[in-house]
Amino acid sequence: MNLVPNQAYPDKASWVQVEGIFVNGWIGDGTRFLRLIIDGNNVSVSGRIVIGSSRRIAGYLPGEFRPPVNQSLPAFIQNGPPCIMELWADGAIALSFNSLGMTEAEMLTAYAGRDVYVYGNYPRRGLA
């Protein structure tokens, strides 16, 4: 595995506005977003995602933005508590119900329809 410092994937844009890949109502009317920016050997994330009502997985990252191992990023729920957003190595983006001290069903009942804001950095997956 090789990382290429300060260079985006040659055939990919250095940032991606992720849309159209989300499931279960997590992305709404276009006012919500997830932005991923490759910066050297890191990926920067910022986003505002509406919490769906049926499961905690928001969607999946494009392959070049998937982390090498599971990552936890700080997040907070609109008019609610701070929490953790998980980015899994398989590309899934999920809200951590454990960080809220709730079961998945309790979290979805309490916070469905609210926005969750996420931000942070994680290491890039190496180039094969």
MODELLER restraints for C-alpha pairs under 7 A, 6 or more apart:
rsr = mdl.restraints
at = mdl.atoms
rsr.add(forms.Gaussian(group=physical.xy_distance, feature=features.Distance(at['CA:1:A'], at['CA:126:A']), mean=5.25, stdev=0.5))
rsr.add(forms.Gaussian(group=physical.xy_distance, feature=features.Distance(at['CA:1:A'], at['CA:127:A']), mean=5.71, stdev=0.5))
rsr.add(forms.Gaussian(group=physical.xy_distance, feature=features.Distance(at['CA:1:A'], at['CA:128:A']), mean=5.14, stdev=0.5))
rsr.add(forms.Gaussian(group=physical.xy_distance, feature=features.Distance(at['CA:2:A'], at['CA:126:A']), mean=5.29, stdev=0.5))
rsr.add(forms.Gaussian(group=physical.xy_distance, feature=features.Distance(at['CA:2:A'], at['CA:127:A']), mean=5.20, stdev=0.5))
rsr.add(forms.Gaussian(group=physical.xy_distance, feature=features.Distance(at['CA:2:A'], at['CA:128:A']), mean=6.41, stdev=0.5))
rsr.add(forms.Gaussian(group=physical.xy_distance, feature=features.Distance(at['CA:3:A'], at['CA:41:A']), mean=6.59, stdev=0.5))
rsr.add(forms.Gaussian(group=physical.xy_distance, feature=features.Distance(at['CA:3:A'], at['CA:126:A']), mean=4.92, stdev=0.5))
rsr.add(forms.Gaussian(group=physical.xy_distance, feature=features.Distance(at['CA:3:A'], at['CA:127:A']), mean=5.81, stdev=0.5))
rsr.add(forms.Gaussian(group=physical.xy_distance, feature=features.Distance(at['CA:4:A'], at['CA:41:A']), mean=6.99, stdev=0.5))
rsr.add(forms.Gaussian(group=physical.xy_distance, feature=features.Distance(at['CA:5:A'], at['CA:40:A']), mean=4.86, stdev=0.5))
rsr.add(forms.Gaussian(group=physical.xy_distance, feature=features.Distance(at['CA:5:A'], at['CA:41:A']), mean=5.77, stdev=0.5))
rsr.add(forms.Gaussian(group=physical.xy_distance, feature=features.Distance(at['CA:6:A'], at['CA:39:A']), mean=6.25, stdev=0.5))
rsr.add(forms.Gaussian(group=physical.xy_distance, feature=features.Distance(at['CA:6:A'], at['CA:40:A']), mean=3.51, stdev=0.5))
rsr.add(forms.Gaussian(group=physical.xy_distance, feature=features.Distance(at['CA:6:A'], at['CA:41:A']), mean=6.69, stdev=0.5))
rsr.add(forms.Gaussian(group=physical.xy_distance, feature=features.Distance(at['CA:7:A'], at['CA:40:A']), mean=5.62, stdev=0.5))
rsr.add(forms.Gaussian(group=physical.xy_distance, feature=features.Distance(at['CA:8:A'], at['CA:14:A']), mean=5.35, stdev=0.5))
rsr.add(forms.Gaussian(group=physical.xy_distance, feature=features.Distance(at['CA:8:A'], at['CA:38:A']), mean=6.23, stdev=0.5))
rsr.add(forms.Gaussian(group=physical.xy_distance, feature=features.Distance(at['CA:8:A'], at['CA:40:A']), mean=6.94, stdev=0.5))
rsr.add(forms.Gaussian(group=physical.xy_distance, feature=features.Distance(at['CA:14:A'], at['CA:37:A']), mean=6.06, stdev=0.5))
rsr.add(forms.Gaussian(group=physical.xy_distance, feature=features.Distance(at['CA:14:A'], at['CA:38:A']), mean=5.36, stdev=0.5))
rsr.add(forms.Gaussian(group=physical.xy_distance, feature=features.Distance(at['CA:15:A'], at['CA:36:A']), mean=5.62, stdev=0.5))
rsr.add(forms.Gaussian(group=physical.xy_distance, feature=features.Distance(at['CA:15:A'], at['CA:37:A']), mean=4.20, stdev=0.5))
rsr.add(forms.Gaussian(group=physical.xy_distance, feature=features.Distance(at['CA:15:A'], at['CA:38:A']), mean=5.99, stdev=0.5))
rsr.add(forms.Gaussian(group=physical.xy_distance, feature=features.Distance(at['CA:16:A'], at['CA:35:A']), mean=6.04, stdev=0.5))
rsr.add(forms.Gaussian(group=physical.xy_distance, feature=features.Distance(at['CA:16:A'], at['CA:36:A']), mean=5.44, stdev=0.5))
rsr.add(forms.Gaussian(group=physical.xy_distance, feature=features.Distance(at['CA:16:A'], at['CA:37:A']), mean=6.53, stdev=0.5))
rsr.add(forms.Gaussian(group=physical.xy_distance, feature=features.Distance(at['CA:17:A'], at['CA:34:A']), mean=6.21, stdev=0.5))
rsr.add(forms.Gaussian(group=physical.xy_distance, feature=features.Distance(at['CA:17:A'], at['CA:35:A']), mean=4.82, stdev=0.5))
rsr.add(forms.Gaussian(group=physical.xy_distance, feature=features.Distance(at['CA:17:A'], at['CA:36:A']), mean=6.60, stdev=0.5))
rsr.add(forms.Gaussian(group=physical.xy_distance, feature=features.Distance(at['CA:18:A'], at['CA:34:A']), mean=5.54, stdev=0.5))
rsr.add(forms.Gaussian(group=physical.xy_distance, feature=features.Distance(at['CA:18:A'], at['CA:35:A']), mean=6.17, stdev=0.5))
rsr.add(forms.Gaussian(group=physical.xy_distance, feature=features.Distance(at['CA:21:A'], at['CA:59:A']), mean=6.07, stdev=0.5))
rsr.add(forms.Gaussian(group=physical.xy_distance, feature=features.Distance(at['CA:21:A'], at['CA:60:A']), mean=6.52, stdev=0.5))
rsr.add(forms.Gaussian(group=physical.xy_distance, feature=features.Distance(at['CA:22:A'], at['CA:58:A']), mean=5.87, stdev=0.5))
rsr.add(forms.Gaussian(group=physical.xy_distance, feature=features.Distance(at['CA:22:A'], at['CA:59:A']), mean=4.25, stdev=0.5))
rsr.add(forms.Gaussian(group=physical.xy_distance, feature=features.Distance(at['CA:22:A'], at['CA:60:A']), mean=6.85, stdev=0.5))
rsr.add(forms.Gaussian(group=physical.xy_distance, feature=features.Distance(at['CA:23:A'], at['CA:58:A']), mean=6.13, stdev=0.5))
rsr.add(forms.Gaussian(group=physical.xy_distance, feature=features.Distance(at['CA:23:A'], at['CA:59:A']), mean=5.62, stdev=0.5))
rsr.add(forms.Gaussian(group=physical.xy_distance, feature=features.Distance(at['CA:24:A'], at['CA:52:A']), mean=5.77, stdev=0.5))
rsr.add(forms.Gaussian(group=physical.xy_distance, feature=features.Distance(at['CA:24:A'], at['CA:54:A']), mean=6.41, stdev=0.5))
rsr.add(forms.Gaussian(group=physical.xy_distance, feature=features.Distance(at['CA:25:A'], at['CA:52:A']), mean=5.12, stdev=0.5))
rsr.add(forms.Gaussian(group=physical.xy_distance, feature=features.Distance(at['CA:26:A'], at['CA:49:A']), mean=6.13, stdev=0.5))
rsr.add(forms.Gaussian(group=physical.xy_distance, feature=features.Distance(at['CA:26:A'], at['CA:50:A']), mean=4.96, stdev=0.5))
rsr.add(forms.Gaussian(group=physical.xy_distance, feature=features.Distance(at['CA:26:A'], at['CA:51:A']), mean=5.30, stdev=0.5))
rsr.add(forms.Gaussian(group=physical.xy_distance, feature=features.Distance(at['CA:26:A'], at['CA:52:A']), mean=4.76, stdev=0.5))
rsr.add(forms.Gaussian(group=physical.xy_distance, feature=features.Distance(at['CA:26:A'], at['CA:58:A']), mean=5.57, stdev=0.5))
rsr.add(forms.Gaussian(group=physical.xy_distance, feature=features.Distance(at['CA:27:A'], at['CA:49:A']), mean=5.94, stdev=0.5))
rsr.add(forms.Gaussian(group=physical.xy_distance, feature=features.Distance(at['CA:27:A'], at['CA:50:A']), mean=5.88, stdev=0.5))
rsr.add(forms.Gaussian(group=physical.xy_distance, feature=features.Distance(at['CA:28:A'], at['CA:50:A']), mean=6.69, stdev=0.5))
rsr.add(forms.Gaussian(group=physical.xy_distance, feature=features.Distance(at['CA:32:A'], at['CA:48:A']), mean=5.10, stdev=0.5))
rsr.add(forms.Gaussian(group=physical.xy_distance, feature=features.Distance(at['CA:32:A'], at['CA:49:A']), mean=5.38, stdev=0.5))
rsr.add(forms.Gaussian(group=physical.xy_distance, feature=features.Distance(at['CA:33:A'], at['CA:47:A']), mean=5.26, stdev=0.5))
rsr.add(forms.Gaussian(group=physical.xy_distance, feature=features.Distance(at['CA:33:A'], at['CA:48:A']), mean=5.33, stdev=0.5))
rsr.add(forms.Gaussian(group=physical.xy_distance, feature=features.Distance(at['CA:33:A'], at['CA:49:A']), mean=6.25, stdev=0.5))
rsr.add(forms.Gaussian(group=physical.xy_distance, feature=features.Distance(at['CA:34:A'], at['CA:46:A']), mean=5.90, stdev=0.5))
rsr.add(forms.Gaussian(group=physical.xy_distance, feature=features.Distance(at['CA:34:A'], at['CA:47:A']), mean=4.08, stdev=0.5))
rsr.add(forms.Gaussian(group=physical.xy_distance, feature=features.Distance(at['CA:34:A'], at['CA:48:A']), mean=6.37, stdev=0.5))
rsr.add(forms.Gaussian(group=physical.xy_distance, feature=features.Distance(at['CA:35:A'], at['CA:45:A']), mean=5.77, stdev=0.5))
rsr.add(forms.Gaussian(group=physical.xy_distance, feature=features.Distance(at['CA:35:A'], at['CA:46:A']), mean=5.39, stdev=0.5))
rsr.add(forms.Gaussian(group=physical.xy_distance, feature=features.Distance(at['CA:35:A'], at['CA:47:A']), mean=5.99, stdev=0.5))
rsr.add(forms.Gaussian(group=physical.xy_distance, feature=features.Distance(at['CA:36:A'], at['CA:43:A']), mean=6.43, stdev=0.5))
rsr.add(forms.Gaussian(group=physical.xy_distance, feature=features.Distance(at['CA:36:A'], at['CA:44:A']), mean=5.62, stdev=0.5))
rsr.add(forms.Gaussian(group=physical.xy_distance, feature=features.Distance(at['CA:36:A'], at['CA:45:A']), mean=4.83, stdev=0.5))
rsr.add(forms.Gaussian(group=physical.xy_distance, feature=features.Distance(at['CA:36:A'], at['CA:46:A']), mean=6.86, stdev=0.5))
rsr.add(forms.Gaussian(group=physical.xy_distance, feature=features.Distance(at['CA:37:A'], at['CA:43:A']), mean=5.44, stdev=0.5))
rsr.add(forms.Gaussian(group=physical.xy_distance, feature=features.Distance(at['CA:37:A'], at['CA:44:A']), mean=5.05, stdev=0.5))
rsr.add(forms.Gaussian(group=physical.xy_distance, feature=features.Distance(at['CA:37:A'], at['CA:45:A']), mean=6.67, stdev=0.5))
rsr.add(forms.Gaussian(group=physical.xy_distance, feature=features.Distance(at['CA:38:A'], at['CA:44:A']), mean=6.47, stdev=0.5))
rsr.add(forms.Gaussian(group=physical.xy_distance, feature=features.Distance(at['CA:41:A'], at['CA:123:A']), mean=5.91, stdev=0.5))
rsr.add(forms.Gaussian(group=physical.xy_distance, feature=features.Distance(at['CA:41:A'], at['CA:124:A']), mean=5.27, stdev=0.5))
rsr.add(forms.Gaussian(group=physical.xy_distance, feature=features.Distance(at['CA:42:A'], at['CA:121:A']), mean=6.44, stdev=0.5))
rsr.add(forms.Gaussian(group=physical.xy_distance, feature=features.Distance(at['CA:42:A'], at['CA:122:A']), mean=5.58, stdev=0.5))
rsr.add(forms.Gaussian(group=physical.xy_distance, feature=features.Distance(at['CA:42:A'], at['CA:123:A']), mean=4.36, stdev=0.5))
rsr.add(forms.Gaussian(group=physical.xy_distance, feature=features.Distance(at['CA:42:A'], at['CA:124:A']), mean=4.94, stdev=0.5))
rsr.add(forms.Gaussian(group=physical.xy_distance, feature=features.Distance(at['CA:43:A'], at['CA:121:A']), mean=5.51, stdev=0.5))
rsr.add(forms.Gaussian(group=physical.xy_distance, feature=features.Distance(at['CA:43:A'], at['CA:122:A']), mean=5.47, stdev=0.5))
rsr.add(forms.Gaussian(group=physical.xy_distance, feature=features.Distance(at['CA:43:A'], at['CA:123:A']), mean=6.13, stdev=0.5))
rsr.add(forms.Gaussian(group=physical.xy_distance, feature=features.Distance(at['CA:43:A'], at['CA:124:A']), mean=5.89, stdev=0.5))
rsr.add(forms.Gaussian(group=physical.xy_distance, feature=features.Distance(at['CA:44:A'], at['CA:120:A']), mean=5.85, stdev=0.5))
rsr.add(forms.Gaussian(group=physical.xy_distance, feature=features.Distance(at['CA:44:A'], at['CA:121:A']), mean=4.42, stdev=0.5))
rsr.add(forms.Gaussian(group=physical.xy_distance, feature=features.Distance(at['CA:44:A'], at['CA:122:A']), mean=6.75, stdev=0.5))
rsr.add(forms.Gaussian(group=physical.xy_distance, feature=features.Distance(at['CA:45:A'], at['CA:119:A']), mean=5.19, stdev=0.5))
rsr.add(forms.Gaussian(group=physical.xy_distance, feature=features.Distance(at['CA:45:A'], at['CA:120:A']), mean=5.36, stdev=0.5))
rsr.add(forms.Gaussian(group=physical.xy_distance, feature=features.Distance(at['CA:45:A'], at['CA:121:A']), mean=6.01, stdev=0.5))
rsr.add(forms.Gaussian(group=physical.xy_distance, feature=features.Distance(at['CA:46:A'], at['CA:118:A']), mean=5.62, stdev=0.5))
rsr.add(forms.Gaussian(group=physical.xy_distance, feature=features.Distance(at['CA:46:A'], at['CA:119:A']), mean=4.33, stdev=0.5))
rsr.add(forms.Gaussian(group=physical.xy_distance, feature=features.Distance(at['CA:46:A'], at['CA:120:A']), mean=6.76, stdev=0.5))
rsr.add(forms.Gaussian(group=physical.xy_distance, feature=features.Distance(at['CA:47:A'], at['CA:117:A']), mean=5.64, stdev=0.5))
rsr.add(forms.Gaussian(group=physical.xy_distance, feature=features.Distance(at['CA:47:A'], at['CA:118:A']), mean=5.22, stdev=0.5))
rsr.add(forms.Gaussian(group=physical.xy_distance, feature=features.Distance(at['CA:47:A'], at['CA:119:A']), mean=6.47, stdev=0.5))
rsr.add(forms.Gaussian(group=physical.xy_distance, feature=features.Distance(at['CA:48:A'], at['CA:115:A']), mean=6.27, stdev=0.5))
rsr.add(forms.Gaussian(group=physical.xy_distance, feature=features.Distance(at['CA:48:A'], at['CA:116:A']), mean=5.67, stdev=0.5))
rsr.add(forms.Gaussian(group=physical.xy_distance, feature=features.Distance(at['CA:48:A'], at['CA:117:A']), mean=4.50, stdev=0.5))
rsr.add(forms.Gaussian(group=physical.xy_distance, feature=features.Distance(at['CA:48:A'], at['CA:118:A']), mean=6.50, stdev=0.5))
rsr.add(forms.Gaussian(group=physical.xy_distance, feature=features.Distance(at['CA:49:A'], at['CA:115:A']), mean=5.37, stdev=0.5))
rsr.add(forms.Gaussian(group=physical.xy_distance, feature=features.Distance(at['CA:49:A'], at['CA:116:A']), mean=5.34, stdev=0.5))
rsr.add(forms.Gaussian(group=physical.xy_distance, feature=features.Distance(at['CA:49:A'], at['CA:117:A']), mean=6.52, stdev=0.5))
rsr.add(forms.Gaussian(group=physical.xy_distance, feature=features.Distance(at['CA:50:A'], at['CA:113:A']), mean=5.84, stdev=0.5))
rsr.add(forms.Gaussian(group=physical.xy_distance, feature=features.Distance(at['CA:50:A'], at['CA:114:A']), mean=5.53, stdev=0.5))
rsr.add(forms.Gaussian(group=physical.xy_distance, feature=features.Distance(at['CA:50:A'], at['CA:115:A']), mean=4.15, stdev=0.5))
rsr.add(forms.Gaussian(group=physical.xy_distance, feature=features.Distance(at['CA:50:A'], at['CA:116:A']), mean=6.10, stdev=0.5))
rsr.add(forms.Gaussian(group=physical.xy_distance, feature=features.Distance(at['CA:51:A'], at['CA:111:A']), mean=6.80, stdev=0.5))
rsr.add(forms.Gaussian(group=physical.xy_distance, feature=features.Distance(at['CA:51:A'], at['CA:112:A']), mean=5.06, stdev=0.5))
rsr.add(forms.Gaussian(group=physical.xy_distance, feature=features.Distance(at['CA:51:A'], at['CA:113:A']), mean=5.24, stdev=0.5))
rsr.add(forms.Gaussian(group=physical.xy_distance, feature=features.Distance(at['CA:51:A'], at['CA:114:A']), mean=5.59, stdev=0.5))
rsr.add(forms.Gaussian(group=physical.xy_distance, feature=features.Distance(at['CA:51:A'], at['CA:115:A']), mean=5.86, stdev=0.5))
rsr.add(forms.Gaussian(group=physical.xy_distance, feature=features.Distance(at['CA:51:A'], at['CA:116:A']), mean=6.64, stdev=0.5))
rsr.add(forms.Gaussian(group=physical.xy_distance, feature=features.Distance(at['CA:52:A'], at['CA:112:A']), mean=5.36, stdev=0.5))
rsr.add(forms.Gaussian(group=physical.xy_distance, feature=features.Distance(at['CA:52:A'], at['CA:113:A']), mean=6.16, stdev=0.5))
rsr.add(forms.Gaussian(group=physical.xy_distance, feature=features.Distance(at['CA:53:A'], at['CA:108:A']), mean=5.54, stdev=0.5))
rsr.add(forms.Gaussian(group=physical.xy_distance, feature=features.Distance(at['CA:53:A'], at['CA:112:A']), mean=5.06, stdev=0.5))
rsr.add(forms.Gaussian(group=physical.xy_distance, feature=features.Distance(at['CA:56:A'], at['CA:94:A']), mean=5.42, stdev=0.5))
rsr.add(forms.Gaussian(group=physical.xy_distance, feature=features.Distance(at['CA:56:A'], at['CA:95:A']), mean=5.52, stdev=0.5))
rsr.add(forms.Gaussian(group=physical.xy_distance, feature=features.Distance(at['CA:57:A'], at['CA:92:A']), mean=6.54, stdev=0.5))
rsr.add(forms.Gaussian(group=physical.xy_distance, feature=features.Distance(at['CA:57:A'], at['CA:93:A']), mean=5.67, stdev=0.5))
rsr.add(forms.Gaussian(group=physical.xy_distance, feature=features.Distance(at['CA:57:A'], at['CA:94:A']), mean=4.25, stdev=0.5))
rsr.add(forms.Gaussian(group=physical.xy_distance, feature=features.Distance(at['CA:57:A'], at['CA:95:A']), mean=6.74, stdev=0.5))
rsr.add(forms.Gaussian(group=physical.xy_distance, feature=features.Distance(at['CA:58:A'], at['CA:93:A']), mean=5.38, stdev=0.5))
rsr.add(forms.Gaussian(group=physical.xy_distance, feature=features.Distance(at['CA:58:A'], at['CA:94:A']), mean=5.60, stdev=0.5))
rsr.add(forms.Gaussian(group=physical.xy_distance, feature=features.Distance(at['CA:59:A'], at['CA:92:A']), mean=5.73, stdev=0.5))
rsr.add(forms.Gaussian(group=physical.xy_distance, feature=features.Distance(at['CA:59:A'], at['CA:93:A']), mean=5.53, stdev=0.5))
rsr.add(forms.Gaussian(group=physical.xy_distance, feature=features.Distance(at['CA:60:A'], at['CA:91:A']), mean=4.93, stdev=0.5))
rsr.add(forms.Gaussian(group=physical.xy_distance, feature=features.Distance(at['CA:60:A'], at['CA:92:A']), mean=4.38, stdev=0.5))
rsr.add(forms.Gaussian(group=physical.xy_distance, feature=features.Distance(at['CA:60:A'], at['CA:93:A']), mean=5.84, stdev=0.5))
rsr.add(forms.Gaussian(group=physical.xy_distance, feature=features.Distance(at['CA:61:A'], at['CA:91:A']), mean=4.81, stdev=0.5))
rsr.add(forms.Gaussian(group=physical.xy_distance, feature=features.Distance(at['CA:61:A'], at['CA:92:A']), mean=6.41, stdev=0.5))
rsr.add(forms.Gaussian(group=physical.xy_distance, feature=features.Distance(at['CA:65:A'], at['CA:124:A']), mean=6.90, stdev=0.5))
rsr.add(forms.Gaussian(group=physical.xy_distance, feature=features.Distance(at['CA:66:A'], at['CA:89:A']), mean=5.93, stdev=0.5))
rsr.add(forms.Gaussian(group=physical.xy_distance, feature=features.Distance(at['CA:66:A'], at['CA:90:A']), mean=6.87, stdev=0.5))
rsr.add(forms.Gaussian(group=physical.xy_distance, feature=features.Distance(at['CA:66:A'], at['CA:91:A']), mean=5.05, stdev=0.5))
rsr.add(forms.Gaussian(group=physical.xy_distance, feature=features.Distance(at['CA:66:A'], at['CA:125:A']), mean=6.49, stdev=0.5))
rsr.add(forms.Gaussian(group=physical.xy_distance, feature=features.Distance(at['CA:67:A'], at['CA:88:A']), mean=6.95, stdev=0.5))
rsr.add(forms.Gaussian(group=physical.xy_distance, feature=features.Distance(at['CA:67:A'], at['CA:89:A']), mean=5.21, stdev=0.5))
rsr.add(forms.Gaussian(group=physical.xy_distance, feature=features.Distance(at['CA:67:A'], at['CA:122:A']), mean=6.93, stdev=0.5))
rsr.add(forms.Gaussian(group=physical.xy_distance, feature=features.Distance(at['CA:67:A'], at['CA:123:A']), mean=6.46, stdev=0.5))
rsr.add(forms.Gaussian(group=physical.xy_distance, feature=features.Distance(at['CA:67:A'], at['CA:124:A']), mean=5.76, stdev=0.5))
rsr.add(forms.Gaussian(group=physical.xy_distance, feature=features.Distance(at['CA:67:A'], at['CA:125:A']), mean=5.29, stdev=0.5))
rsr.add(forms.Gaussian(group=physical.xy_distance, feature=features.Distance(at['CA:68:A'], at['CA:89:A']), mean=5.64, stdev=0.5))
rsr.add(forms.Gaussian(group=physical.xy_distance, feature=features.Distance(at['CA:68:A'], at['CA:124:A']), mean=6.69, stdev=0.5))
rsr.add(forms.Gaussian(group=physical.xy_distance, feature=features.Distance(at['CA:68:A'], at['CA:125:A']), mean=4.60, stdev=0.5))
rsr.add(forms.Gaussian(group=physical.xy_distance, feature=features.Distance(at['CA:69:A'], at['CA:88:A']), mean=6.78, stdev=0.5))
rsr.add(forms.Gaussian(group=physical.xy_distance, feature=features.Distance(at['CA:69:A'], at['CA:89:A']), mean=4.88, stdev=0.5))
rsr.add(forms.Gaussian(group=physical.xy_distance, feature=features.Distance(at['CA:70:A'], at['CA:87:A']), mean=5.74, stdev=0.5))
rsr.add(forms.Gaussian(group=physical.xy_distance, feature=features.Distance(at['CA:70:A'], at['CA:88:A']), mean=4.30, stdev=0.5))
rsr.add(forms.Gaussian(group=physical.xy_distance, feature=features.Distance(at['CA:70:A'], at['CA:89:A']), mean=4.98, stdev=0.5))
rsr.add(forms.Gaussian(group=physical.xy_distance, feature=features.Distance(at['CA:71:A'], at['CA:86:A']), mean=5.75, stdev=0.5))
rsr.add(forms.Gaussian(group=physical.xy_distance, feature=features.Distance(at['CA:71:A'], at['CA:87:A']), mean=5.10, stdev=0.5))
rsr.add(forms.Gaussian(group=physical.xy_distance, feature=features.Distance(at['CA:71:A'], at['CA:88:A']), mean=6.30, stdev=0.5))
rsr.add(forms.Gaussian(group=physical.xy_distance, feature=features.Distance(at['CA:71:A'], at['CA:122:A']), mean=6.96, stdev=0.5))
rsr.add(forms.Gaussian(group=physical.xy_distance, feature=features.Distance(at['CA:72:A'], at['CA:84:A']), mean=6.11, stdev=0.5))
rsr.add(forms.Gaussian(group=physical.xy_distance, feature=features.Distance(at['CA:72:A'], at['CA:85:A']), mean=5.73, stdev=0.5))
rsr.add(forms.Gaussian(group=physical.xy_distance, feature=features.Distance(at['CA:72:A'], at['CA:86:A']), mean=4.61, stdev=0.5))
rsr.add(forms.Gaussian(group=physical.xy_distance, feature=features.Distance(at['CA:72:A'], at['CA:87:A']), mean=6.31, stdev=0.5))
rsr.add(forms.Gaussian(group=physical.xy_distance, feature=features.Distance(at['CA:73:A'], at['CA:84:A']), mean=5.63, stdev=0.5))
rsr.add(forms.Gaussian(group=physical.xy_distance, feature=features.Distance(at['CA:73:A'], at['CA:85:A']), mean=5.22, stdev=0.5))
rsr.add(forms.Gaussian(group=physical.xy_distance, feature=features.Distance(at['CA:73:A'], at['CA:86:A']), mean=6.33, stdev=0.5))
rsr.add(forms.Gaussian(group=physical.xy_distance, feature=features.Distance(at['CA:73:A'], at['CA:118:A']), mean=6.86, stdev=0.5))
rsr.add(forms.Gaussian(group=physical.xy_distance, feature=features.Distance(at['CA:73:A'], at['CA:119:A']), mean=6.54, stdev=0.5))
rsr.add(forms.Gaussian(group=physical.xy_distance, feature=features.Distance(at['CA:73:A'], at['CA:120:A']), mean=5.85, stdev=0.5))
rsr.add(forms.Gaussian(group=physical.xy_distance, feature=features.Distance(at['CA:74:A'], at['CA:83:A']), mean=6.33, stdev=0.5))
rsr.add(forms.Gaussian(group=physical.xy_distance, feature=features.Distance(at['CA:74:A'], at['CA:84:A']), mean=4.97, stdev=0.5))
rsr.add(forms.Gaussian(group=physical.xy_distance, feature=features.Distance(at['CA:74:A'], at['CA:85:A']), mean=6.32, stdev=0.5))
rsr.add(forms.Gaussian(group=physical.xy_distance, feature=features.Distance(at['CA:74:A'], at['CA:118:A']), mean=6.07, stdev=0.5))
rsr.add(forms.Gaussian(group=physical.xy_distance, feature=features.Distance(at['CA:74:A'], at['CA:119:A']), mean=6.29, stdev=0.5))
rsr.add(forms.Gaussian(group=physical.xy_distance, feature=features.Distance(at['CA:74:A'], at['CA:120:A']), mean=6.88, stdev=0.5))
rsr.add(forms.Gaussian(group=physical.xy_distance, feature=features.Distance(at['CA:75:A'], at['CA:82:A']), mean=5.83, stdev=0.5))
rsr.add(forms.Gaussian(group=physical.xy_distance, feature=features.Distance(at['CA:75:A'], at['CA:83:A']), mean=5.14, stdev=0.5))
rsr.add(forms.Gaussian(group=physical.xy_distance, feature=features.Distance(at['CA:75:A'], at['CA:84:A']), mean=5.27, stdev=0.5))
rsr.add(forms.Gaussian(group=physical.xy_distance, feature=features.Distance(at['CA:75:A'], at['CA:85:A']), mean=5.99, stdev=0.5))
rsr.add(forms.Gaussian(group=physical.xy_distance, feature=features.Distance(at['CA:75:A'], at['CA:116:A']), mean=6.63, stdev=0.5))
rsr.add(forms.Gaussian(group=physical.xy_distance, feature=features.Distance(at['CA:75:A'], at['CA:117:A']), mean=5.29, stdev=0.5))
rsr.add(forms.Gaussian(group=physical.xy_distance, feature=features.Distance(at['CA:75:A'], at['CA:118:A']), mean=4.25, stdev=0.5))
rsr.add(forms.Gaussian(group=physical.xy_distance, feature=features.Distance(at['CA:75:A'], at['CA:119:A']), mean=6.53, stdev=0.5))
rsr.add(forms.Gaussian(group=physical.xy_distance, feature=features.Distance(at['CA:76:A'], at['CA:82:A']), mean=3.99, stdev=0.5))
rsr.add(forms.Gaussian(group=physical.xy_distance, feature=features.Distance(at['CA:76:A'], at['CA:83:A']), mean=5.28, stdev=0.5))
rsr.add(forms.Gaussian(group=physical.xy_distance, feature=features.Distance(at['CA:76:A'], at['CA:116:A']), mean=5.61, stdev=0.5))
rsr.add(forms.Gaussian(group=physical.xy_distance, feature=features.Distance(at['CA:76:A'], at['CA:117:A']), mean=5.42, stdev=0.5))
rsr.add(forms.Gaussian(group=physical.xy_distance, feature=features.Distance(at['CA:76:A'], at['CA:118:A']), mean=6.82, stdev=0.5))
rsr.add(forms.Gaussian(group=physical.xy_distance, feature=features.Distance(at['CA:77:A'], at['CA:114:A']), mean=6.89, stdev=0.5))
rsr.add(forms.Gaussian(group=physical.xy_distance, feature=features.Distance(at['CA:77:A'], at['CA:115:A']), mean=5.92, stdev=0.5))
rsr.add(forms.Gaussian(group=physical.xy_distance, feature=features.Distance(at['CA:77:A'], at['CA:116:A']), mean=4.37, stdev=0.5))
rsr.add(forms.Gaussian(group=physical.xy_distance, feature=features.Distance(at['CA:77:A'], at['CA:117:A']), mean=6.39, stdev=0.5))
rsr.add(forms.Gaussian(group=physical.xy_distance, feature=features.Distance(at['CA:78:A'], at['CA:114:A']), mean=5.99, stdev=0.5))
rsr.add(forms.Gaussian(group=physical.xy_distance, feature=features.Distance(at['CA:78:A'], at['CA:115:A']), mean=5.36, stdev=0.5))
rsr.add(forms.Gaussian(group=physical.xy_distance, feature=features.Distance(at['CA:78:A'], at['CA:116:A']), mean=6.04, stdev=0.5))
rsr.add(forms.Gaussian(group=physical.xy_distance, feature=features.Distance(at['CA:83:A'], at['CA:99:A']), mean=5.45, stdev=0.5))
rsr.add(forms.Gaussian(group=physical.xy_distance, feature=features.Distance(at['CA:83:A'], at['CA:100:A']), mean=6.11, stdev=0.5))
rsr.add(forms.Gaussian(group=physical.xy_distance, feature=features.Distance(at['CA:84:A'], at['CA:95:A']), mean=6.40, stdev=0.5))
rsr.add(forms.Gaussian(group=physical.xy_distance, feature=features.Distance(at['CA:84:A'], at['CA:96:A']), mean=5.45, stdev=0.5))
rsr.add(forms.Gaussian(group=physical.xy_distance, feature=features.Distance(at['CA:84:A'], at['CA:99:A']), mean=5.90, stdev=0.5))
rsr.add(forms.Gaussian(group=physical.xy_distance, feature=features.Distance(at['CA:85:A'], at['CA:94:A']), mean=5.83, stdev=0.5))
rsr.add(forms.Gaussian(group=physical.xy_distance, feature=features.Distance(at['CA:85:A'], at['CA:95:A']), mean=4.67, stdev=0.5))
rsr.add(forms.Gaussian(group=physical.xy_distance, feature=features.Distance(at['CA:85:A'], at['CA:96:A']), mean=5.75, stdev=0.5))
rsr.add(forms.Gaussian(group=physical.xy_distance, feature=features.Distance(at['CA:85:A'], at['CA:118:A']), mean=6.75, stdev=0.5))
rsr.add(forms.Gaussian(group=physical.xy_distance, feature=features.Distance(at['CA:86:A'], at['CA:93:A']), mean=5.78, stdev=0.5))
rsr.add(forms.Gaussian(group=physical.xy_distance, feature=features.Distance(at['CA:86:A'], at['CA:94:A']), mean=5.07, stdev=0.5))
rsr.add(forms.Gaussian(group=physical.xy_distance, feature=features.Distance(at['CA:86:A'], at['CA:95:A']), mean=6.03, stdev=0.5))
rsr.add(forms.Gaussian(group=physical.xy_distance, feature=features.Distance(at['CA:86:A'], at['CA:96:A']), mean=6.29, stdev=0.5))
rsr.add(forms.Gaussian(group=physical.xy_distance, feature=features.Distance(at['CA:87:A'], at['CA:93:A']), mean=4.74, stdev=0.5))
rsr.add(forms.Gaussian(group=physical.xy_distance, feature=features.Distance(at['CA:87:A'], at['CA:94:A']), mean=6.50, stdev=0.5))
rsr.add(forms.Gaussian(group=physical.xy_distance, feature=features.Distance(at['CA:97:A'], at['CA:103:A']), mean=6.01, stdev=0.5))
rsr.add(forms.Gaussian(group=physical.xy_distance, feature=features.Distance(at['CA:97:A'], at['CA:104:A']), mean=5.52, stdev=0.5))
rsr.add(forms.Gaussian(group=physical.xy_distance, feature=features.Distance(at['CA:97:A'], at['CA:107:A']), mean=6.13, stdev=0.5))
